């Protein structure tokens, strides 16, 4: 059974190219295990009507095993972060390999068997999901461990450990456009600072980065809403006889979706 709602805290560099982006992240609702490891082989999205077999597009993703219990309490695993043509998304599909397993509270490892009906992959339908022009669109896969791992009713201690659990993924997909932004200027422009926007309102902060241009201007786009700390790190040194360039931090910056927060001018010589 599936319900509609993997790797690494997001660290994304804004390249100011104006292209649209698609991100896929994984997070987890905790379960009663020491580890829950998924063998994720491939991630695809469907761009056409449900029954059109030509509509699937493979996303750039390196096959890997992921302990989903590492991504709880606000943490998320960034599985895909790629340029993407604007358009509608109908479904997302995860193809799982044979190496998924759990480690129970008893410290024993048990294979996770996937029912034969899901050999083509775990499909999740998307409702009104569209990648917009010059925006970042994020699909957050919320994996429910407690509902997804089912113990066989006839299993008893001493039976084959490989036969204890079935994997029947219950995943909620949260789809959102990330159209918030931050912009401003720095003085002196010759400091050419790196600019980090760190979303501090979550358990494990997301970090986004860019650099000020020759005129001292910078802008970060495709940010999730939240409270940020913005840090400025000069990459040059001040000429002899002029005030030294300094690192500067601005805290408690509110970022709201569909809006660009303007920080105005920031002096790096204070």
C-alpha positions as CSV (number, residue, x, y, z in Angstrom):
1,X,0.0,0.0,0.0
2,X,1.3,3.5,-0.9
3,X,0.2,6.9,0.1
4,X,1.1,10.0,-1.9
5,X,3.3,12.8,-0.1
6,X,18.4,9.8,0.2
7,X,22.9,11.2,0.5
8,X,22.8,14.2,2.6
9,X,22.0,17.5,4.0
10,X,21.4,19.9,1.1
11,X,24.4,22.0,0.1
12,X,23.5,23.7,-3.1
13,X,25.3,26.4,-5.1
14,X,23.3,29.0,-6.9
15,X,24.8,29.4,-10.4
16,X,22.5,32.2,-11.5
17,X,21.8,30.4,-14.7
18,X,18.1,30.9,-14.5
19,X,17.4,27.2,-15.2
20,X,14.7,25.2,-13.5
21,X,15.7,22.6,-11.0
22,X,14.2,19.3,-9.6
23,X,15.2,18.0,-6.2
24,X,14.2,14.7,-4.6
25,X,14.8,14.3,-0.9
26,X,14.1,11.5,1.6
27,X,13.2,11.7,5.2
28,X,11.8,9.2,7.7
29,X,9.3,8.7,10.4
30,X,11.1,6.6,13.1
31,X,10.4,2.9,13.6
32,X,11.4,0.3,16.2
33,X,14.7,-0.8,14.6
34,X,18.4,0.0,15.0
35,X,18.8,0.3,11.2
36,X,16.5,0.3,8.2
37,X,18.6,0.1,5.0
38,X,17.1,0.6,1.6
39,X,18.9,-0.5,-1.6
40,X,17.9,2.3,-4.0
41,X,19.0,1.5,-7.5
42,X,17.2,4.0,-9.7
43,X,14.9,7.0,-9.5
44,X,12.5,8.0,-12.4
45,X,9.7,10.5,-12.9
46,X,6.8,10.1,-15.3
47,X,6.0,13.1,-17.5
48,X,3.0,11.9,-19.5
49,X,-0.3,10.1,-18.9
50,X,-0.3,7.1,-16.6
51,X,-0.5,4.4,-19.3
52,X,2.1,5.9,-21.6
53,X,5.3,3.7,-21.2
54,X,7.4,6.4,-23.0
55,X,6.8,8.9,-20.3
56,X,9.4,7.7,-17.8
57,X,12.6,9.8,-17.4
58,X,15.6,8.4,-15.4
59,X,17.0,11.0,-13.0
60,X,20.8,11.4,-12.3
61,X,21.3,9.3,-9.2
62,X,24.0,6.9,-8.0
63,X,22.7,3.6,-6.8
64,X,23.4,3.3,-3.0
65,X,22.2,1.8,0.2
66,X,20.7,4.3,2.6
67,X,19.9,3.9,6.3
68,X,16.7,5.9,6.5
69,X,16.9,6.1,10.3
70,X,19.8,8.6,9.7
71,X,17.2,11.1,8.4
72,X,14.7,11.8,11.2
73,X,13.7,14.9,13.2
74,X,14.1,17.3,10.3
75,X,17.1,15.7,8.6
76,X,16.7,14.8,4.9
77,X,18.8,13.0,2.3
78,X,19.3,14.8,-1.0
79,X,19.0,12.1,-3.6
80,X,18.6,14.2,-6.8
81,X,19.5,17.8,-7.5
82,X,19.4,18.5,-11.3
83,X,18.5,21.0,-14.0
84,X,15.1,20.1,-15.3
85,X,12.8,21.3,-18.1
86,X,9.6,23.0,-16.9
87,X,6.5,20.8,-17.1
88,X,4.1,18.5,-15.3
89,X,5.2,15.5,-13.3
90,X,2.7,12.6,-13.0
91,X,4.5,10.0,-11.0
92,X,7.8,9.2,-9.3
93,X,9.2,5.7,-9.2
94,X,12.0,4.2,-6.9
95,X,13.6,0.9,-8.1
96,X,14.9,-1.1,-5.2
97,X,17.5,-3.8,-5.3
98,X,17.8,-7.0,-3.3
99,X,20.2,-5.7,-0.6
100,X,17.6,-3.9,1.6
101,X,17.6,-5.1,5.3
102,X,16.9,-4.1,8.9
103,X,18.8,-4.6,12.1
104,X,16.3,-5.2,14.9
105,X,16.4,-4.3,18.5
106,X,17.9,-7.7,19.1
107,X,21.0,-6.6,17.0
108,X,20.2,-9.2,14.4
109,X,20.1,-8.4,10.6
110,X,17.0,-9.4,8.7
111,X,16.6,-9.2,4.9
112,X,13.7,-7.1,3.6
113,X,11.7,-8.9,1.0
114,X,9.8,-6.9,-1.6
115,X,6.5,-8.4,-2.7
116,X,6.7,-9.7,-6.3
117,X,4.0,-7.1,-7.4
118,X,6.5,-4.3,-6.7
119,X,9.4,-5.7,-8.8
120,X,8.9,-2.9,-11.3
121,X,9.5,-0.3,-8.6
122,X,7.6,1.7,-6.0
123,X,5.4,4.1,-7.8
124,X,4.0,7.3,-6.2
125,X,1.4,9.4,-8.0
126,X,1.8,13.1,-8.0
127,X,-1.1,15.6,-7.8
128,X,-0.6,19.0,-9.4
129,X,3.2,18.7,-9.5
130,X,4.8,21.0,-12.0
131,X,8.3,22.3,-12.4
132,X,8.0,26.1,-13.1
133,X,10.3,28.3,-15.2
134,X,13.3,29.6,-13.2
135,X,12.3,27.8,-10.0
136,X,13.3,24.8,-7.9
137,X,10.7,22.1,-7.4
138,X,11.2,19.7,-4.6
139,X,9.7,16.2,-4.0
140,X,10.1,15.2,-0.3
141,X,9.6,11.5,0.2
142,X,8.5,10.9,3.8
143,X,9.1,7.1,4.5
144,X,7.0,5.6,7.3
145,X,9.1,2.8,8.8
146,X,6.4,1.6,11.2
147,X,3.9,1.0,8.4
148,X,6.3,-0.1,5.7
149,X,7.9,-3.0,7.4
150,X,5.6,-5.9,8.0
151,X,6.4,-9.0,10.1
152,X,5.2,-12.3,8.7
153,X,2.5,-13.7,11.1
154,X,3.9,-17.3,11.0
155,X,7.5,-16.4,11.7
156,X,9.0,-17.7,14.9
157,X,12.5,-17.4,16.5
158,X,14.7,-20.1,14.9
159,X,13.1,-19.7,11.5
160,X,15.1,-18.4,8.5
161,X,16.0,-14.8,9.4
162,X,15.6,-13.8,5.7
163,X,11.9,-14.6,5.9
164,X,10.9,-12.5,8.9
165,X,10.0,-9.1,7.3
166,X,8.4,-7.8,4.1
167,X,9.0,-4.3,2.7
168,X,5.7,-2.7,1.7
169,X,6.7,0.9,1.4
170,X,4.3,3.6,2.7
171,X,5.6,6.9,1.5
172,X,4.0,10.3,1.6
173,X,5.1,12.7,-1.1
174,X,5.3,16.4,-0.2
175,X,5.7,18.5,-3.4
176,X,6.6,22.1,-3.3
177,X,7.9,24.9,-5.4
178,X,10.9,26.7,-3.9
179,X,10.6,30.2,-5.1
180,X,11.9,32.2,-2.2
181,X,15.1,34.1,-2.5
182,X,17.7,36.4,-0.8
183,X,19.5,39.3,-2.4
184,X,21.6,42.3,-1.4
185,X,24.9,44.1,-2.0
186,X,28.2,44.2,-0.1
187,X,30.7,47.0,0.3
188,X,33.4,47.3,-0.6
189,X,32.6,45.2,-3.8
190,X,36.4,44.5,-4.1
191,X,36.0,42.1,-1.1
192,X,34.3,39.6,-3.5
193,X,32.8,37.6,-0.6
194,X,31.4,34.1,-0.6
195,X,27.8,34.3,0.7
196,X,26.3,31.4,2.7
197,X,22.6,31.3,3.5
198,X,22.1,28.7,6.3
199,X,18.5,27.6,7.1
200,X,18.8,27.4,10.9
201,X,15.2,26.7,11.7
202,X,15.6,22.9,11.1
203,X,17.4,20.3,13.1
204,X,20.2,19.8,10.5
205,X,20.7,23.1,8.7
206,X,20.6,23.4,4.9
207,X,23.3,25.5,3.4
208,X,23.1,27.4,0.1
209,X,25.9,29.4,-1.3
210,X,26.8,32.0,-4.0
211,X,29.3,34.8,-4.5
212,X,29.0,38.6,-4.9
213,X,29.8,39.9,-8.3
214,X,32.2,42.6,-9.3
215,X,29.6,45.3,-8.4
216,X,29.0,43.7,-5.0
217,X,25.6,42.3,-5.8
218,X,24.4,38.7,-4.9
219,X,21.2,36.7,-5.1
220,X,20.2,33.2,-4.0
221,X,17.1,31.7,-5.6
222,X,15.1,28.5,-5.1
223,X,15.2,28.6,-1.3
224,X,12.8,26.9,1.0
225,X,11.0,29.2,3.4
226,X,12.4,29.4,7.0
227,X,14.7,31.4,9.2
228,X,18.3,31.9,7.9
229,X,21.7,32.9,9.1
230,X,23.6,34.7,6.3
231,X,27.4,34.7,6.5
232,X,29.8,36.7,4.3
233,X,33.4,35.6,3.8
234,X,35.7,38.0,1.9
235,X,37.9,36.2,-0.6
236,X,40.4,39.1,-1.1
237,X,42.4,41.3,1.2
238,X,42.1,45.0,1.6
239,X,44.8,47.2,-0.1
240,X,47.4,48.6,2.2
241,X,46.2,51.6,4.2
242,X,42.5,50.7,3.9
243,X,40.2,49.1,6.5
244,X,40.6,45.3,6.8
245,X,37.8,43.2,5.3
246,X,36.0,41.2,7.9
247,X,33.6,38.2,8.1
248,X,30.1,39.3,8.8
249,X,27.1,37.3,10.1
250,X,23.4,38.3,9.9
251,X,21.0,36.2,12.0
252,X,17.2,35.6,12.1
253,X,16.6,36.4,8.5
254,X,13.0,35.4,7.6
255,X,12.6,33.9,4.1
256,X,9.0,33.5,2.7
257,X,8.0,31.5,-0.3
258,X,7.2,33.5,-3.5
259,X,9.1,36.5,-2.0
260,X,12.7,37.7,-2.4
261,X,14.1,39.1,0.9
262,X,16.3,42.1,0.3
263,X,19.1,42.5,2.9
264,X,20.2,45.8,1.5
265,X,23.8,46.8,1.8
266,X,26.2,44.9,4.1
267,X,29.5,46.5,5.0
268,X,32.5,44.2,5.3
269,X,34.8,46.7,7.0
270,X,32.8,47.3,10.3
